[in-house]
Amino acid sequence: MIGHSIAIHNGKEHLPIYIRDRMIDHKLKEFVPTLNFRGHAKSNNRSRR
């Protein structure tokens, strides 16, 4: 499977992943980002306490 490109579903969409030799002995889910960090709240008073 080294050198092939497959699509992995992250719960929302299918993302293409290219299989490399360093990915051997890992699970495929480790290479798919599932959350998008959008930053911290800038004007939230609760976060300053």
PyMOL commands that set and color helices and strands:
alter all, ss='L'
color gray80, all
select helices_A, chain A and resi 21-23+28-31+46-48
alter helices_A, ss='H'
color red, helices_A
select strands_A, chain A and resi 5-9+14-18
alter strands_A, ss='S'
color yellow, strands_A
deselect
rebuild
show_as cartoon
